Amino acid sequence: MNRILDQILRHFISSGRLHVAWPDGSLTHYSGSKPGPEAGMKLLDNASARALAMNPGLGFGEGYMNGGIQPMDCTLYQLLDLLMLNAMSPGHLPEQIASTVRYVCRNWIQFNPVKRSRQNVAHHYDLDSRLYDLFLDKDRQYSCAYFRRGDETLDEAQEAKKKHIAAKLLLTKPGLEVLDIGCGWGGMALTLARDYGAIVTGITLSEEQLTIARRRAQEEGLEGRVRFEMLDYRNLTRKFDRIVSVGMFEHVGVHHYHQFFEVLKNSLTDDGVALLHSIGRNDGPGTTNPWINKYIFPGGYSPSLSETFAAVERSGLWVTDCEILRLHYAKTIALWRERFAANRAKAVALYDERFARMFEFYLDAAELSFRVQGHMNFQMQMTRSIDAVPLTRDYMAEAEGPASN
């Protein structure tokens, strides 16, 4: 199997250089024809080499978690940078086969009825809440921040993200009823109620997030303006003036896109405004990396714009604005990685070494998916009515104000 992996790597590395130390102590160098980064990888056992040859998308992450694969004379980030860059080149047969199988099965992999959605959410978002304090901002915004200048702190960029979204929601008067689908730990809902006078209902499928969001509303004295519920979006039965959803659409699943936007339309008042903030991809429909699907976000998927727009079109909603945030999430995750690394020992104490390896692998790979693999974020504003928002986008800039220095 090592000989098979050797042949795979000879075809795989088209950019940069990879140095591999094999379980028997031998060393092989792989050089691409194009310039690129340089990194090394140590394979400590034949099982890890075999898994890497058979299913690289899953085998590499599991090998790193289990200690059978180690970066050599470089960091994990540098090794992933080289491998993920080369993975974008066509012609890698094992991964092409695995990807084709995943694509054929993706409707089932992303089939997320209510019960399964709750299980998927619990897998990641019901982890010990102290874990998220190790790397998130003070408001626990677990989504792409917004860097208006580029040099903001994490807290500043997350505050700017909320303000950016609020400007697109056209909160022109107090008392507007807002629905927050996938409200997380409540930061967006609390901000809209406290700073914009909205009356907010936040819904989630995470027990842990619900408990914390409700406690935060009580601590801030906002129980009369913010209500948090354990509710699936498919069970909504009333209308709202505004709807916001940040970082939740990635968990819907392609099979359910049409239903999601139908619910969005039916839950908006005639002159209502909705804002969807989601991870996306700059190419066509694809699949989720099998390691991410197994260990981090089961049932999750970053949609293409074509898939998303097609579903919106079928719903009859107007897309009144769409903005692409290219490197904002890469910058966000870079700050998360830095914080997690500084608190890594605490993560090991909360769980164990294998979990800490899993989480740092997730953060490194996530950042690089935005830097070298075509992932981005999009913010899509939608309405039921053609005239629900002003003719130009000027109102957004006016509401947002100048970037602070």
N, C-alpha and C positions, 0 to 999 in steps of 0.2 A: 504493500500500500504506500510505503514511503516513496517508491519509484514513481507511482502514479501521481502522488502529490508533487513530486519534483517536476514532472512533465506539466502539470497544471500550472505551477508557479512560473515555469519558463514562458508559457503563453500568457499568463495573467499580468505579469509586470511589464507594462508598456511605457510607463513613466517612472523616473526615479530609480532608486536602487533598494533592494531588499537583501539582507543577510540572514540566513537561517542556520541555526545550530540544531542538528538532529539528535535524537535520543542516544545514538551511539557515539556522540562527541564530534562527528564530522561537521564541516562548515561548507555551505554553498552560497554563492553570490549570484543574484539575479539583477540584471541591468536592463532597463527599458531603453527604447530608441529615442524617447523624448525626455526633456529635463523634468525633474520633479524632486520631491523630498527623498530622504534616505533614512532608513530605519532597520532595526534588527529584531528577530524573533527567535526565541529559544523554545524548542519542543522537548519537553521533559519525558514524555512517554509515547509509545506507539499508538495508544488508544486516542490520544489527542490528535495525532497526525492523521489517523484514520478518519476521525469525525470531521476534521477540517477538509479532507478530500471528498468525503461523501456528501456533506451538507455544510458548506462554508458559512452560510448565513446564520446558522445555529451553532455550528461546531466551534467557531472561533470564540464567541462570547462565553459558551459553557466551558471551553478549555481555559480561558482566563479566570473565570469564577472559581474553577476547581484547582487552579494552580498548575495545570499541565501545560499551559502556554504562558510565556513571560516575555515582556519587551526586553530587548538586549541592547545595551548601550544607548538607550533612548527611553522616552516616556511612553506610556500607553497612548496618549494623545498623538504623539508623533508617529507611532506605528499604525494607528487607525487612520491617520491622515493619509499615509501612503496607500494603505489597502483600500480605503473608501474612494480615493481618487481613481485608482486603477479599476475599481469595480464599475466605474461609469463607462469604461471602454467596452464595446461590443465583442462578442465572440468567446465568452467564457462558458464552455459547454455545461459543466456540472451546475453552476448557478442558473444558467438559462433553463435547464430542465426543471430544477426546483422551483424557479420563479413561474414557469408555465403551469406547473401543477398547482401552485398557490393561486394563480389567477383563475384557473378553472374552478377551484374550490372556494373562491373568495366570498361568494354569496352565503355559503354555509359558515365560513370562518367569521364573517361579519354579521351573521344572523343574530340580532340582538333583541329578542322579545323582552317583555318587562322583567321577568324573573332572571334571565340571563344577564340583562343589563345591570341589575343590582349586584349580581355576583362579580361581574367584571369591574364595576366601580369599587366594590369592597376590596378587591385584590390589591389595588394601589392606593386608593384614597382613605381607606380605613386602617392604614399602617399607623404605628404609634405617632401621635401628633408632634411629639418632640423631635422627630426626624426632620420635619419640614422647617422647624425653627433653626436647624443647622445651616440652611442655605438660602431660604427665601427672605424677602424684605419684611419689614415690621407689620405690614398689612396682609401678609401671606397671599400675595398675588402669584398664583402658580400658572402664569401664562406670559406671553411675549410682552415685554416692556416697550416703551416708546422713547427713543432718543432724539429729541429735537435738535440738540447741539452735537451730541456724540460723546460728550465727556461727563454725562450725568452719573451720579451714584445710582445704585440699584433702587433705593427708596425714591429718589427724584424721578427716575425713569418710569417707575410703576405709578407714581402719582400723575405723571404726564400722560400715561396710557389711559387712566380713568378719565382724565379731563378731556382727552382727545375723543374718547367714546361718548362722553356726555354731550360734547358739542355736536356730534352727529345725531344724537337722539332728539335734538331740537326741544330742549326742556324750557319752553318759553314762559311758563307760569308755574307757580307752586300748586301742589295738589294733584298733579298728573299721576295716574296709576301706572306703575311700571312692573313688568314681570321680568325676573332674572332667571333664565333657564340654565341650570347647572351653576348654582350660586357659590360653590366652593365654601370657604370659611366666612363668607359674608361681606368681604371688603367692598366690592362694587355696590352692592345693595345699600350698605350703610353709608357709603359716600354719596350716593344719589339722594338718599333721604336727608342726610345731615347738611349737605352743601347745596342741594338744588331743590329742596322742599318737596320731593316726590314721596308718594306713598307706594312702598315696594313690597312685592311678594317674591321671595326667593325660593326656588325649588331645587332639590338635590336628591340623589339616591345613596348618599354616604351618611351613615349613622354618625361617624366621627365628626364630619364637617357640620352636620346639622346641630349637634350638641354645642360645638364651639361657636357657630354663627348665632345661635339663640343666646348664648351667654354673653357674647359681645354686644348684641342689641340691648340686653338688659343693663350691662355695665355702662353703656353710653346713653341710657335713658331714651332709647328710640323704639321701645316695644310698640308704641302707638302708631309708628310710621313704617315699621318694617316687620314683616312676618315671614318666618321660614318654615317650609313644609317638606316632608318626605313625600315626593310626588313625581311620577313619571310624566314627561311632557305629553304623552299620548292620552293622559287622563284629565287634561285641562278642559274645563267646561264654561269658562267665562272670558270676557273680553277685557283688553287693557289698552291704554293710550299709547304705551311704549313697551317694546320688548327688546331685551338685550340678552345675548348669549355669548359668553367668552370662554373659549377652550373646551366646549362641550360637543360641538358638531363632529369632532374627530372620533367620538364614541358612538355616533348614531348608526353607522354601517350603511354601505351603499344600497342595500336592499330596502332601507327605510327612508331614503332621502325624500321621495315623493310624499310620504306620510308626514315627515317632519315639516315640510314647507306648507302642506295643507293645514296642519295644526297651527302653524305660525299665522297663516292668512285668517283662519277662522277665529283666532284669539286676538286679532287686532281690531280696534274700532275702525270705522270707515276712513277717518283722517289720521289713523295711527302710523307710527314709524317703528321699524324694527332694525336692529343692528346686530349682525352676526360677525364675530371675530373668530377665525379658525386658522389652523395650520393648513397649508395647501402644497401643491407641487407644480412646478412650471412645465411639466410635460403632460402626457396623456394619462389615462387611467392606469393604475398599477396595483401593487400589493404591499402588505406590511412585512417588514423584516421578521423572519420567524422567531428570532431571539426576543425582539421587542414584544411580539405577540404573546409569547410564552411567559416571559418574566415580568414585563412592565405594564403593557396596556393590552390585555386580551380583548379581542373584538374591535380594537382600534384601527384607524386608517386615516391617512392624510389625503384628502380628496384632490383631484384635479379641478381646475376651474371649469373645464368642459362638463364634467359630471355634475358639478354644483349648479351651474347656470341652466343645464338641461332640466334639472328638477325644479328650479325656480320657475322656468318658463311653463312647465306643465301645471304649476299651481295657480298661475294667473297673477302673481305678484309683480309689481314694478321693481326693477333694480334701479334705484335712483342715485346710487353712488357705489363705486368699488375702488378701494385703495390697496395696493400691494406693498407690504412691508418686507423688504428683501433681507437685510442683514440684522434687523432689530432683534430677532430671536437669537441669532448667533451671539450677539453682544450680551443679551440677557443671560444665556446659559454659560457664557464665559465667566460671568460674575458668580453664578451659582456654583460652578466648578471650583472657583477660587475659595468660596466660603466652605463648600463641603470638604475640600482638602484640608483647610485649617481646622475643621471640626471632625476629621475622620475618626479619631480615637473615640469620640462620643458615639458615632454611628456604630462602631464595633461593640461598644458597651451596651447599646440599645439592642443590637441583634448579634452579629458575629462577623468574623473576617470575610466569610464568603458573601454575606449580604453587602458589606462595604465595597467589595470588589464588583459585585453586580451593579451597585448604584453608581460607582465612579465610571464603569464601562458605559452605562446608560447615558450619563451626562456628557461624557466625551463624544460618544457616537452621535448623540442628539445635536450637539453644537456643530459637528462636522457635516451632518446631513443638510444643514443650512449653508455651510460654507462651500462644500464641494459637490453636493448631490441634488441641488435644484429645489430644496424645500424653501418655503417662504410662508408668510402669513398674509391673509387677506381680510379686509373689513368690508362687508357688503351691507349697504343700507337698502331697505326694502319698504314699500308701502302698498296699500291696497288701491289708493287713489292716485291718479296722475298729478294732481295738484296739492298733495299733502305736504310737500316741502317747497321752499323758495326756488326760483328759477336758476339761481347760481349757488355755488358753494361758499359764497362770501360769509354767510351767517356762521359757518363752522369756524372760520378764522377769527371772526369777531367774538364768538363765545369763548374760544380757546385763549385768545390774547397772545401777546408776544412771549417768546421763550425767555425764561428767566436766566440771568447771567450768574 
